[in-house]
Amino acid sequence: MKKIICIVIAFILVILTGCTSDLKVNEDVVKDISDKITETIIEKVDNERVEKKETHTLDAANSIELIVNGQVGDINIIAVETQEAIIDATIIATSNTKSGAKKLLEDFTYIVEEKWNAIKINTTQSNDKSNIISDGIKVDLNIKIPKTIKNITITTNVSNLTIENINCDFDAAVNVGDINIRNSNSLYNVKTDVGDIKLVNCIISGNSNFNTSTGNVDILADDISDAKNINVETHVGNISMSLPESSSYKANIIEFMKEQRTEINGDGKADIKLIAHVGDINLE
């Protein structure tokens, strides 16, 4: 699926922009293509749907990790002062008949558990191994976790991620969907094939990576004093990074159809690499 998405995007971009030496990114075109791909994947020709809502509460006093494996559905995570993990799931089944949708909903099961000091959520298949893949199932998750969680790992197919108030290592891999992170302090390893990445009022530490094949990356960082390496890359899209004036960094900037350049602020403590294969870069 990823190969098909990339081929379609590249083909349409060539048609819309033309094969000229002064090719520039049309953000509206890129976003429109991404939205249409997402809509095509999520929305079915079948229009009969049923849904149910479930809430799971887990004792997470000793939990240090959150692991989420998803297929289709948005995922929202917020860290709060609590010793419990609260998972609100909205499960939507679609089929060409009402009875078919109800049957899908009845048969679909998923995993929510606390095991080996980890909160584990898996919505990709049934617990009974009956191989019910989520072709007609969409599971939206709203997750509240303790602030004591040290690691978060998310792997999903079609999902928009919203992350807030975390203070831990964060890994996310999404095929199609945006990743939005707010008010967090983390070592980030973030990747989406088709979608935007946005950080607002965040602290970046350690070796952090932000990568999208088709989409923009916008970073508004409050502090990078604990960062060693920050790598940001988009194949089709723009990069915007705003850092405090007191930041110490050496930035290597590789921008579409421009000479590679280096910008240094302070004593150059953090190594930053910004790459836009087809797009513009703004660092301030």
C-alpha atoms as an extended CHARMM CRD file, in Angstrom:
* protein
*
       284  EXT
         1         1  MET       CA              0.0000000000        0.0000000000        0.0000000000  PROA      1               0.0000000000
         2         2  LYS       CA              2.7950000000        2.4100000000        0.8100000000  PROA      2               0.0000000000
         3         3  LYS       CA              4.3270000000        1.9140000000       -2.6440000000  PROA      3               0.0000000000
         4         4  ILE       CA              0.9930000000        2.5570000000       -4.3350000000  PROA      4               0.0000000000
         5         5  ILE       CA              0.4490000000        5.7330000000       -2.3130000000  PROA      5               0.0000000000
         6         6  CYS       CA              3.9020000000        7.0950000000       -3.1390000000  PROA      6               0.0000000000
         7         7  ILE       CA              3.5490000000        6.2620000000       -6.8600000000  PROA      7               0.0000000000
         8         8  VAL       CA              0.1350000000        7.9310000000       -7.0640000000  PROA      8               0.0000000000
         9         9  ILE       CA              1.3850000000       11.0540000000       -5.3130000000  PROA      9               0.0000000000
        10        10  ALA       CA              4.4930000000       11.3230000000       -7.4590000000  PROA      10              0.0000000000
        11        11  PHE       CA              2.5040000000       10.7940000000      -10.6760000000  PROA      11              0.0000000000
        12        12  ILE       CA             -0.1070000000       13.4250000000       -9.8160000000  PROA      12              0.0000000000
        13        13  LEU       CA              2.5220000000       15.9330000000       -8.7050000000  PROA      13              0.0000000000
        14        14  VAL       CA              4.3610000000       15.5700000000      -12.0150000000  PROA      14              0.0000000000
        15        15  ILE       CA              1.1390000000       16.1260000000      -13.9470000000  PROA      15              0.0000000000
        16        16  LEU       CA              0.0800000000       19.1290000000      -11.8820000000  PROA      16              0.0000000000
        17        17  THR       CA              3.4330000000       20.8900000000      -11.7040000000  PROA      17              0.0000000000
        18        18  GLY       CA              4.9790000000       19.9310000000      -15.0160000000  PROA      18              0.0000000000
        19        19  CYS       CA              8.5670000000       18.8840000000      -15.6590000000  PROA      19              0.0000000000
        20        20  THR       CA             10.2480000000       22.2410000000      -15.2440000000  PROA      20              0.0000000000
        21        21  SER       CA             13.4760000000       23.2350000000      -13.5890000000  PROA      21              0.0000000000
        22        22  ASP       CA             11.7280000000       25.7130000000      -11.2860000000  PROA      22              0.0000000000
        23        23  LEU       CA              9.3840000000       23.1210000000       -9.7450000000  PROA      23              0.0000000000
        24        24  LYS       CA              8.0380000000       24.3080000000       -6.3660000000  PROA      24              0.0000000000
        25        25  VAL       CA              5.8490000000       22.5030000000       -3.8750000000  PROA      25              0.0000000000
        26        26  ASN       CA              2.1360000000       23.2560000000       -4.0720000000  PROA      26              0.0000000000
        27        27  GLU       CA              1.0970000000       22.6640000000       -0.4590000000  PROA      27              0.0000000000
        28        28  ASP       CA             -2.6170000000       22.6800000000       -1.3000000000  PROA      28              0.0000000000
        29        29  VAL       CA             -2.0930000000       19.9900000000       -3.9240000000  PROA      29              0.0000000000
        30        30  VAL       CA             -0.0370000000       17.8280000000       -1.5660000000  PROA      30              0.0000000000
        31        31  LYS       CA             -2.5650000000       18.2000000000        1.2480000000  PROA      31              0.0000000000
        32        32  ASP       CA             -5.4990000000       17.5420000000       -1.0750000000  PROA      32              0.0000000000
        33        33  ILE       CA             -3.8600000000       14.3640000000       -2.3490000000  PROA      33              0.0000000000
        34        34  SER       CA             -3.1170000000       13.1900000000        1.2050000000  PROA      34              0.0000000000
        35        35  ASP       CA             -6.7060000000       13.8900000000        2.2820000000  PROA      35              0.0000000000
        36        36  LYS       CA             -8.1410000000       12.0130000000       -0.6890000000  PROA      36              0.0000000000
        37        37  ILE       CA             -5.9030000000        9.0070000000       -0.0100000000  PROA      37              0.0000000000
        38        38  THR       CA             -6.9370000000        8.9610000000        3.6360000000  PROA      38              0.0000000000
        39        39  GLU       CA            -10.6060000000        9.3230000000        2.7420000000  PROA      39              0.0000000000
        40        40  THR       CA            -10.3780000000        6.5470000000        0.1770000000  PROA      40              0.0000000000
        41        41  ILE       CA             -8.7780000000        4.1700000000        2.6520000000  PROA      41              0.0000000000
        42        42  ILE       CA            -11.1360000000        4.9170000000        5.5270000000  PROA      42              0.0000000000
        43        43  GLU       CA            -14.4850000000        5.4700000000        3.8120000000  PROA      43              0.0000000000
        44        44  LYS       CA            -16.1580000000        2.4280000000        2.2970000000  PROA      44              0.0000000000
        45        45  VAL       CA            -18.6190000000        2.1780000000       -0.5460000000  PROA      45              0.0000000000
        46        46  ASP       CA            -20.7950000000        0.3910000000        1.9960000000  PROA      46              0.0000000000
        47        47  ASN       CA            -22.6020000000        2.9770000000        4.0550000000  PROA      47              0.0000000000
        48        48  GLU       CA            -24.2790000000        0.9150000000        6.7510000000  PROA      48              0.0000000000
        49        49  ARG       CA            -22.5430000000        1.4040000000       10.0820000000  PROA      49              0.0000000000
        50        50  VAL       CA            -22.9720000000        0.6220000000       13.7400000000  PROA      50              0.0000000000
        51        51  GLU       CA            -20.8010000000        1.6140000000       16.6830000000  PROA      51              0.0000000000
        52        52  LYS       CA            -20.2760000000        1.0650000000       20.3650000000  PROA      52              0.0000000000
        53        53  LYS       CA            -18.2500000000        2.7920000000       23.0740000000  PROA      53              0.0000000000
        54        54  GLU       CA            -16.2480000000        1.0130000000       25.7490000000  PROA      54              0.0000000000
        55        55  THR       CA            -14.1150000000        2.2200000000       28.6560000000  PROA      55              0.0000000000
        56        56  HSD       CA            -11.2530000000        0.2460000000       30.1960000000  PROA      56              0.0000000000
        57        57  THR       CA             -9.5840000000        1.2100000000       33.4790000000  PROA      57              0.0000000000
        58        58  LEU       CA             -6.2520000000       -0.4220000000       34.3750000000  PROA      58              0.0000000000
        59        59  ASP       CA             -4.0800000000       -0.2310000000       37.4620000000  PROA      59              0.0000000000
        60        60  ALA       CA             -0.9600000000        1.4480000000       36.0580000000  PROA      60              0.0000000000
        61        61  ALA       CA              0.8600000000        2.3360000000       39.2580000000  PROA      61              0.0000000000
        62        62  ASN       CA              3.8210000000        0.1820000000       38.2220000000  PROA      62              0.0000000000
        63        63  SER       CA              3.5600000000        0.6960000000       34.4790000000  PROA      63              0.0000000000
        64        64  ILE       CA              6.5050000000        2.2730000000       32.6830000000  PROA      64              0.0000000000
        65        65  GLU       CA              5.5240000000        1.6720000000       29.0570000000  PROA      65              0.0000000000
        66        66  LEU       CA              2.5750000000        2.1780000000       26.7010000000  PROA      66              0.0000000000
        67        67  ILE       CA              2.4280000000        0.0800000000       23.5140000000  PROA      67              0.0000000000
        68        68  VAL       CA             -0.3240000000        0.6950000000       20.9450000000  PROA      68              0.0000000000
        69        69  ASN       CA             -0.8150000000       -1.3160000000       17.7540000000  PROA      69              0.0000000000
        70        70  GLY       CA             -3.6230000000        0.0140000000       15.5870000000  PROA      70              0.0000000000
        71        71  GLN       CA             -5.1180000000       -0.4180000000       12.1540000000  PROA      71              0.0000000000
        72        72  VAL       CA             -7.5950000000        2.3880000000       11.3760000000  PROA      72              0.0000000000
        73        73  GLY       CA             -8.7180000000        5.0600000000       13.8390000000  PROA      73              0.0000000000
        74        74  ASP       CA             -7.4910000000        8.1980000000       15.5620000000  PROA      74              0.0000000000
        75        75  ILE       CA             -5.3970000000        7.9460000000       18.7100000000  PROA      75              0.0000000000
        76        76  ASN       CA             -5.2990000000       10.6350000000       21.4010000000  PROA      76              0.0000000000
        77        77  ILE       CA             -2.9500000000       10.3100000000       24.3700000000  PROA      77              0.0000000000
        78        78  ILE       CA             -2.6020000000       12.6280000000       27.3480000000  PROA      78              0.0000000000
        79        79  ALA       CA             -0.4500000000       12.1660000000       30.4600000000  PROA      79              0.0000000000
        80        80  VAL       CA             -2.0910000000       13.1870000000       33.7330000000  PROA      80              0.0000000000
        81        81  GLU       CA             -1.5570000000       12.8860000000       37.4770000000  PROA      81              0.0000000000
        82        82  THR       CA             -3.0080000000        9.4270000000       38.0640000000  PROA      82              0.0000000000
        83        83  GLN       CA             -2.0610000000        5.8420000000       38.8730000000  PROA      83              0.0000000000
        84        84  GLU       CA             -4.5820000000        4.4360000000       36.4220000000  PROA      84              0.0000000000
        85        85  ALA       CA             -4.7440000000        4.1430000000       32.6720000000  PROA      85              0.0000000000
        86        86  ILE       CA             -8.1430000000        4.9760000000       31.2170000000  PROA      86              0.0000000000
        87        87  ILE       CA             -8.8290000000        3.8870000000       27.6480000000  PROA      87              0.0000000000
        88        88  ASP       CA            -12.0040000000        5.0780000000       25.9210000000  PROA      88              0.0000000000
        89        89  ALA       CA            -12.6060000000        3.1490000000       22.6960000000  PROA      89              0.0000000000
        90        90  THR       CA            -15.1620000000        4.0080000000       20.0190000000  PROA      90              0.0000000000
        91        91  ILE       CA            -15.5570000000        1.0440000000       17.6670000000  PROA      91              0.0000000000
        92        92  ILE       CA            -17.2730000000        1.6350000000       14.3190000000  PROA      92              0.0000000000
        93        93  ALA       CA            -18.1750000000       -1.2080000000       11.9470000000  PROA      93              0.0000000000
        94        94  THR       CA            -19.2450000000       -0.6580000000        8.3350000000  PROA      94              0.0000000000
        95        95  SER       CA            -20.7480000000       -3.0950000000        5.8590000000  PROA      95              0.0000000000
        96        96  ASN       CA            -23.1540000000       -3.1850000000        2.9340000000  PROA      96              0.0000000000
        97        97  THR       CA            -25.9600000000       -4.2840000000        5.2640000000  PROA      97              0.0000000000
        98        98  LYS       CA            -26.9370000000       -3.3430000000        8.7940000000  PROA      98              0.0000000000
        99        99  SER       CA            -26.8180000000       -6.9820000000        9.8400000000  PROA      99              0.0000000000
       100       100  GLY       CA            -23.3530000000       -7.3480000000        8.3350000000  PROA      100             0.0000000000
       101       101  ALA       CA            -22.0990000000       -4.3330000000       10.2660000000  PROA      101             0.0000000000
       102       102  LYS       CA            -23.6170000000       -5.6740000000       13.4870000000  PROA      102             0.0000000000
       103       103  LYS       CA            -21.9760000000       -9.0440000000       12.8910000000  PROA      103             0.0000000000
       104       104  LEU       CA            -18.5930000000       -7.3730000000       12.3460000000  PROA      104             0.0000000000
       105       105  LEU       CA            -19.0120000000       -5.4240000000       15.5760000000  PROA      105             0.0000000000
       106       106  GLU       CA            -20.0700000000       -8.4960000000       17.5410000000  PROA      106             0.0000000000
       107       107  ASP       CA            -17.1800000000      -10.6230000000       16.2660000000  PROA      107             0.0000000000
       108       108  PHE       CA            -14.4510000000       -8.0080000000       16.5560000000  PROA      108             0.0000000000
       109       109  THR       CA            -12.3030000000       -8.1940000000       19.6830000000  PROA      109             0.0000000000
       110       110  TYR       CA             -9.1660000000       -6.3610000000       20.7270000000  PROA      110             0.0000000000
       111       111  ILE       CA             -6.6020000000       -6.3780000000       23.4890000000  PROA      111             0.0000000000
       112       112  VAL       CA             -6.3400000000       -3.9510000000       26.3980000000  PROA      112             0.0000000000
       113       113  GLU       CA             -4.1420000000       -5.1640000000       29.2400000000  PROA      113             0.0000000000
       114       114  GLU       CA             -1.4420000000       -4.3140000000       31.7490000000  PROA      114             0.0000000000
       115       115  LYS       CA              1.2960000000       -6.9120000000       31.5760000000  PROA      115             0.0000000000
       116       116  TRP       CA              4.9450000000       -6.9150000000       32.5970000000  PROA      116             0.0000000000
       117       117  ASN       CA              4.7950000000       -3.2280000000       33.6330000000  PROA      117             0.0000000000
       118       118  ALA       CA              3.4100000000       -2.2510000000       30.2240000000  PROA      118             0.0000000000
       119       119  ILE       CA              0.0030000000       -1.0270000000       29.1070000000  PROA      119             0.0000000000
       120       120  LYS       CA             -0.7410000000       -2.8660000000       25.8710000000  PROA      120             0.0000000000
       121       121  ILE       CA             -3.4650000000       -1.9960000000       23.3730000000  PROA      121             0.0000000000
       122       122  ASN       CA             -3.9040000000       -3.9280000000       20.1370000000  PROA      122             0.0000000000
       123       123  THR       CA             -6.8450000000       -3.2710000000       17.8020000000  PROA      123             0.0000000000
       124       124  THR       CA             -5.4110000000       -5.0230000000       14.7230000000  PROA      124             0.0000000000
       125       125  GLN       CA             -7.0730000000       -8.4320000000       15.0830000000  PROA      125             0.0000000000
       126       126  SER       CA             -9.2230000000      -10.6320000000       17.2690000000  PROA      126             0.0000000000
       127       127  ASN       CA             -8.0510000000      -12.1460000000       20.5160000000  PROA      127             0.0000000000
       128       128  ASP       CA             -9.3390000000      -15.5340000000       19.3430000000  PROA      128             0.0000000000
       129       129  LYS       CA             -6.9300000000      -15.5400000000       16.3560000000  PROA      129             0.0000000000
       130       130  SER       CA             -9.8650000000      -15.7510000000       13.9180000000  PROA      130             0.0000000000
       131       131  ASN       CA             -8.0230000000      -13.4250000000       11.5560000000  PROA      131             0.0000000000
       132       132  ILE       CA            -10.6630000000      -10.7110000000       11.4940000000  PROA      132             0.0000000000
       133       133  ILE       CA             -8.6000000000       -7.8950000000       10.0410000000  PROA      133             0.0000000000
       134       134  SER       CA            -10.0600000000       -4.4390000000       10.5180000000  PROA      134             0.0000000000
       135       135  ASP       CA            -11.1910000000       -3.9040000000        6.9020000000  PROA      135             0.0000000000
       136       136  GLY       CA            -14.6000000000       -2.7910000000        8.1100000000  PROA      136             0.0000000000
       137       137  ILE       CA            -13.5840000000       -1.6740000000       11.5900000000  PROA      137             0.0000000000
       138       138  LYS       CA            -12.4320000000        1.7300000000       12.8000000000  PROA      138             0.0000000000
       139       139  VAL       CA            -11.3200000000        2.1090000000       16.4120000000  PROA      139             0.0000000000
       140       140  ASP       CA            -10.8110000000        5.5890000000       17.8670000000  PROA      140             0.0000000000
       141       141  LEU       CA             -8.8510000000        5.6510000000       21.1280000000  PROA      141             0.0000000000
       142       142  ASN       CA             -8.7030000000        8.3000000000       23.8360000000  PROA      142             0.0000000000
       143       143  ILE       CA             -6.0340000000        7.2900000000       26.3360000000  PROA      143             0.0000000000
       144       144  LYS       CA             -5.1210000000        8.8280000000       29.6840000000  PROA      144             0.0000000000
       145       145  ILE       CA             -1.8830000000        7.5630000000       31.1960000000  PROA      145             0.0000000000
       146       146  PRO       CA              0.1850000000        8.3420000000       34.3120000000  PROA      146             0.0000000000
       147       147  LYS       CA              2.9550000000       10.9030000000       33.9360000000  PROA      147             0.0000000000
       148       148  THR       CA              5.3090000000        8.2190000000       35.2530000000  PROA      148             0.0000000000
       149       149  ILE       CA              5.2420000000        6.3530000000       31.9110000000  PROA      149             0.0000000000
       150       150  LYS       CA              8.7850000000        6.2590000000       30.4880000000  PROA      150             0.0000000000
       151       151  ASN       CA              8.2450000000        4.9200000000       26.9640000000  PROA      151             0.0000000000
       152       152  ILE       CA              5.4380000000        5.2020000000       24.4100000000  PROA      152             0.0000000000
       153       153  THR       CA              5.4230000000        3.1820000000       21.1720000000  PROA      153             0.0000000000
       154       154  ILE       CA              2.6930000000        3.5140000000       18.5410000000  PROA      154             0.0000000000
       155       155  THR       CA              2.4270000000        1.5740000000       15.2950000000  PROA      155             0.0000000000
       156       156  THR       CA             -0.6480000000        2.1130000000       13.1280000000  PROA      156             0.0000000000
       157       157  ASN       CA             -1.8790000000        2.1440000000        9.5600000000  PROA      157             0.0000000000
       158       158  VAL       CA             -4.3710000000        5.0090000000        9.0990000000  PROA      158             0.0000000000
       159       159  SER       CA             -4.5460000000        7.2850000000       12.1400000000  PROA      159             0.0000000000
       160       160  ASN       CA             -4.1890000000       10.8700000000       13.2390000000  PROA      160             0.0000000000
       161       161  LEU       CA             -2.1780000000       11.0280000000       16.4720000000  PROA      161             0.0000000000
       162       162  THR       CA             -2.5680000000       13.7160000000       19.1250000000  PROA      162             0.0000000000
       163       163  ILE       CA             -0.0990000000       13.5510000000       22.0160000000  PROA      163             0.0000000000
       164       164  GLU       CA             -0.0990000000       15.8940000000       25.0030000000  PROA      164             0.0000000000
       165       165  ASN       CA              1.8390000000       16.4230000000       28.2400000000  PROA      165             0.0000000000
       166       166  ILE       CA              4.1480000000       13.4260000000       27.9200000000  PROA      166             0.0000000000
       167       167  ASN       CA              7.5730000000       13.3100000000       29.5590000000  PROA      167             0.0000000000
       168       168  CYS       CA              9.1350000000       10.1580000000       28.1270000000  PROA      168             0.0000000000
       169       169  ASP       CA             10.6710000000        8.5860000000       25.0380000000  PROA      169             0.0000000000
       170       170  PHE       CA              8.1780000000        8.6120000000       22.1630000000  PROA      170             0.0000000000
       171       171  ASP       CA              8.2140000000        6.3850000000       19.0560000000  PROA      171             0.0000000000
       172       172  ALA       CA              5.4890000000        6.5390000000       16.4100000000  PROA      172             0.0000000000
       173       173  ALA       CA              5.1870000000        4.9720000000       12.9600000000  PROA      173             0.0000000000
       174       174  VAL       CA              2.1110000000        5.8280000000       10.8680000000  PROA      174             0.0000000000
       175       175  ASN       CA              1.3550000000        4.9530000000        7.2510000000  PROA      175             0.0000000000
       176       176  VAL       CA             -1.2640000000        7.6490000000        6.6520000000  PROA      176             0.0000000000
       177       177  GLY       CA             -2.0910000000       10.3860000000        9.1580000000  PROA      177             0.0000000000
       178       178  ASP       CA             -0.9340000000       13.5310000000       10.9340000000  PROA      178             0.0000000000
       179       179  ILE       CA              1.0970000000       13.5270000000       14.1520000000  PROA      179             0.0000000000
       180       180  ASN       CA              0.4780000000       16.4230000000       16.5490000000  PROA      180             0.0000000000
       181       181  ILE       CA              2.4350000000       16.7660000000       19.7910000000  PROA      181             0.0000000000
       182       182  ARG       CA              1.8520000000       19.4900000000       22.3960000000  PROA      182             0.0000000000
       183       183  ASN       CA              3.3990000000       20.5180000000       25.7090000000  PROA      183             0.0000000000
       184       184  SER       CA              5.7280000000       17.5370000000       25.8890000000  PROA      184             0.0000000000
       185       185  ASN       CA              9.3100000000       16.7580000000       26.8580000000  PROA      185             0.0000000000
       186       186  SER       CA             10.7040000000       13.8210000000       24.9700000000  PROA      186             0.0000000000
       187       187  LEU       CA             13.2420000000       12.0520000000       22.8540000000  PROA      187             0.0000000000
       188       188  TYR       CA             11.1900000000       11.6860000000       19.6570000000  PROA      188             0.0000000000
       189       189  ASN       CA             11.3550000000        9.1130000000       16.8800000000  PROA      189             0.0000000000
       190       190  VAL       CA              8.4160000000       10.0550000000       14.6830000000  PROA      190             0.0000000000
       191       191  LYS       CA              7.5580000000        8.8960000000       11.1620000000  PROA      191             0.0000000000
       192       192  THR       CA              4.5090000000        9.1710000000        8.8840000000  PROA      192             0.0000000000
       193       193  ASP       CA              4.4590000000        8.2000000000        5.2270000000  PROA      193             0.0000000000
       194       194  VAL       CA              1.6360000000       10.5730000000        4.2460000000  PROA      194             0.0000000000
       195       195  GLY       CA              0.8720000000       13.3010000000        6.7700000000  PROA      195             0.0000000000
       196       196  ASP       CA              2.0940000000       16.3690000000        8.6250000000  PROA      196             0.0000000000
       197       197  ILE       CA              4.1630000000       16.4330000000       11.8110000000  PROA      197             0.0000000000
       198       198  LYS       CA              3.6370000000       19.2920000000       14.2430000000  PROA      198             0.0000000000
       199       199  LEU       CA              5.2420000000       20.0470000000       17.6190000000  PROA      199             0.0000000000
       200       200  VAL       CA              4.0120000000       22.9590000000       19.7230000000  PROA      200             0.0000000000
       201       201  ASN       CA              5.5760000000       24.1330000000       22.9980000000  PROA      201             0.0000000000
       202       202  CYS       CA              7.7600000000       21.0550000000       23.3070000000  PROA      202             0.0000000000
       203       203  ILE       CA             11.1840000000       20.2470000000       24.7080000000  PROA      203             0.0000000000
       204       204  ILE       CA             13.4050000000       18.1280000000       22.4600000000  PROA      204             0.0000000000
       205       205  SER       CA             16.1090000000       15.9340000000       23.9810000000  PROA      205             0.0000000000
       206       206  GLY       CA             18.5970000000       13.2230000000       23.0390000000  PROA      206             0.0000000000
       207       207  ASN       CA             18.7120000000       11.9470000000       19.4640000000  PROA      207             0.0000000000
       208       208  SER       CA             15.3560000000       12.9010000000       17.9500000000  PROA      208             0.0000000000
       209       209  ASN       CA             14.0540000000       12.1710000000       14.4510000000  PROA      209             0.0000000000
       210       210  PHE       CA             11.0830000000       13.5280000000       12.4980000000  PROA      210             0.0000000000
       211       211  ASN       CA             10.3550000000       12.0720000000        9.0700000000  PROA      211             0.0000000000
       212       212  THR       CA              7.5070000000       12.2960000000        6.5590000000  PROA      212             0.0000000000
       213       213  SER       CA              7.4500000000       11.1890000000        2.9490000000  PROA      213             0.0000000000
       214       214  THR       CA              4.6540000000       13.5620000000        1.9320000000  PROA      214             0.0000000000
       215       215  GLY       CA              3.8000000000       16.3470000000        4.3650000000  PROA      215             0.0000000000
       216       216  ASN       CA              5.0590000000       19.3700000000        6.2490000000  PROA      216             0.0000000000
       217       217  VAL       CA              7.0300000000       19.4210000000        9.4930000000  PROA      217             0.0000000000
       218       218  ASP       CA              6.4140000000       22.3340000000       11.8800000000  PROA      218             0.0000000000
       219       219  ILE       CA              8.4020000000       22.4920000000       15.1100000000  PROA      219             0.0000000000
       220       220  LEU       CA              7.9830000000       25.1420000000       17.7990000000  PROA      220             0.0000000000
       221       221  ALA       CA             10.4200000000       24.1320000000       20.5210000000  PROA      221             0.0000000000
       222       222  ASP       CA             10.6400000000       25.6630000000       23.9770000000  PROA      222             0.0000000000
       223       223  ASP       CA             14.0550000000       24.1490000000       24.7280000000  PROA      223             0.0000000000
       224       224  ILE       CA             16.7020000000       21.9940000000       22.9980000000  PROA      224             0.0000000000
       225       225  SER       CA             19.4240000000       22.2600000000       25.6520000000  PROA      225             0.0000000000
       226       226  ASP       CA             19.3250000000       18.4680000000       26.2570000000  PROA      226             0.0000000000
       227       227  ALA       CA             19.2720000000       17.5900000000       22.5600000000  PROA      227             0.0000000000
       228       228  LYS       CA             22.2780000000       15.9510000000       20.8940000000  PROA      228             0.0000000000
       229       229  ASN       CA             20.9990000000       15.3780000000       17.3710000000  PROA      229             0.0000000000
       230       230  ILE       CA             17.7880000000       16.5770000000       15.7350000000  PROA      230             0.0000000000
       231       231  ASN       CA             17.0630000000       15.1500000000       12.2890000000  PROA      231             0.0000000000
       232       232  VAL       CA             14.1060000000       16.4510000000       10.2810000000  PROA      232             0.0000000000
       233       233  GLU       CA             13.3120000000       15.2060000000        6.7750000000  PROA      233             0.0000000000
       234       234  THR       CA             10.4650000000       15.4970000000        4.2940000000  PROA      234             0.0000000000
       235       235  HSD       CA             10.4980000000       14.1810000000        0.7430000000  PROA      235             0.0000000000
       236       236  VAL       CA              7.6150000000       16.3720000000       -0.4780000000  PROA      236             0.0000000000
       237       237  GLY       CA              6.7800000000       19.2330000000        1.8590000000  PROA      237             0.0000000000
       238       238  ASN       CA              8.1480000000       22.1580000000        3.8360000000  PROA      238             0.0000000000
       239       239  ILE       CA             10.0280000000       22.3760000000        7.1350000000  PROA      239             0.0000000000
       240       240  SER       CA              9.5640000000       25.1710000000        9.6480000000  PROA      240             0.0000000000
       241       241  MET       CA             11.5600000000       25.1730000000       12.8940000000  PROA      241             0.0000000000
       242       242  SER       CA             11.4060000000       27.8690000000       15.5540000000  PROA      242             0.0000000000
       243       243  LEU       CA             13.8820000000       27.7360000000       18.4590000000  PROA      243             0.0000000000
       244       244  PRO       CA             14.5750000000       29.9960000000       21.4450000000  PROA      244             0.0000000000
       245       245  GLU       CA             17.2040000000       32.6860000000       20.7800000000  PROA      245             0.0000000000
       246       246  SER       CA             19.3920000000       31.1930000000       23.5250000000  PROA      246             0.0000000000
       247       247  SER       CA             19.5710000000       27.8200000000       21.7510000000  PROA      247             0.0000000000
       248       248  SER       CA             22.9950000000       26.3940000000       20.9740000000  PROA      248             0.0000000000
       249       249  TYR       CA             23.1160000000       24.4890000000       17.6990000000  PROA      249             0.0000000000
       250       250  LYS       CA             24.8330000000       23.8230000000       14.4080000000  PROA      250             0.0000000000
       251       251  ALA       CA             22.2840000000       23.2910000000       11.6390000000  PROA      251             0.0000000000
       252       252  ASN       CA             23.0560000000       21.6060000000        8.3310000000  PROA      252             0.0000000000
       253       253  ILE       CA             20.3190000000       22.6230000000        5.8670000000  PROA      253             0.0000000000
       254       254  ILE       CA             19.6960000000       20.7600000000        2.6140000000  PROA      254             0.0000000000
       255       255  GLU       CA             16.9150000000       22.4780000000        0.7020000000  PROA      255             0.0000000000
       256       256  PHE       CA             15.3620000000       21.8130000000       -2.6880000000  PROA      256             0.0000000000
       257       257  MET       CA             17.2360000000       23.5320000000       -5.5440000000  PROA      257             0.0000000000
       258       258  LYS       CA             19.3770000000       25.5950000000       -3.1580000000  PROA      258             0.0000000000
       259       259  GLU       CA             22.9800000000       25.3250000000       -2.0540000000  PROA      259             0.0000000000
       260       260  GLN       CA             23.5740000000       23.3670000000        1.1110000000  PROA      260             0.0000000000
       261       261  ARG       CA             24.2370000000       25.7140000000        4.0150000000  PROA      261             0.0000000000
       262       262  THR       CA             25.2080000000       25.6800000000        7.6810000000  PROA      262             0.0000000000
       263       263  GLU       CA             23.8090000000       27.9510000000       10.3850000000  PROA      263             0.0000000000
       264       264  ILE       CA             25.4190000000       28.1830000000       13.8280000000  PROA      264             0.0000000000
       265       265  ASN       CA             23.9190000000       29.6650000000       16.9680000000  PROA      265             0.0000000000
       266       266  GLY       CA             25.7950000000       29.9050000000       20.2660000000  PROA      266             0.0000000000
       267       267  ASP       CA             28.5300000000       27.2970000000       20.6360000000  PROA      267             0.0000000000
       268       268  GLY       CA             26.8370000000       24.7950000000       18.3180000000  PROA      268             0.0000000000
       269       269  LYS       CA             26.0200000000       22.2100000000       20.9900000000  PROA      269             0.0000000000
       270       270  ALA       CA             23.1450000000       20.3980000000       19.2480000000  PROA      270             0.0000000000
       271       271  ASP       CA             23.6210000000       18.9880000000       15.7510000000  PROA      271             0.0000000000
       272       272  ILE       CA             20.5810000000       19.7030000000       13.5830000000  PROA      272             0.0000000000
       273       273  LYS       CA             19.9920000000       18.3490000000       10.0870000000  PROA      273             0.0000000000
       274       274  LEU       CA             17.0710000000       19.6520000000        8.0320000000  PROA      274             0.0000000000
       275       275  ILE       CA             16.3420000000       18.0360000000        4.6500000000  PROA      275             0.0000000000
       276       276  ALA       CA             13.5340000000       18.9630000000        2.2450000000  PROA      276             0.0000000000
       277       277  HSD       CA             13.9260000000       17.0050000000       -0.9790000000  PROA      277             0.0000000000
       278       278  VAL       CA             11.0960000000       18.9490000000       -2.6350000000  PROA      278             0.0000000000
       279       279  GLY       CA             10.1660000000       21.8970000000       -0.4330000000  PROA      279             0.0000000000
       280       280  ASP       CA             11.3030000000       24.9500000000        1.5230000000  PROA      280             0.0000000000
       281       281  ILE       CA             13.0450000000       25.2050000000        4.8840000000  PROA      281             0.0000000000
       282       282  ASN       CA             12.6910000000       27.9930000000        7.4210000000  PROA      282             0.0000000000
       283       283  LEU       CA             14.8090000000       28.0010000000       10.5980000000  PROA      283             0.0000000000
       284       284  GLU       CA             14.4950000000       30.8160000000       13.0850000000  PROA      284             0.0000000000
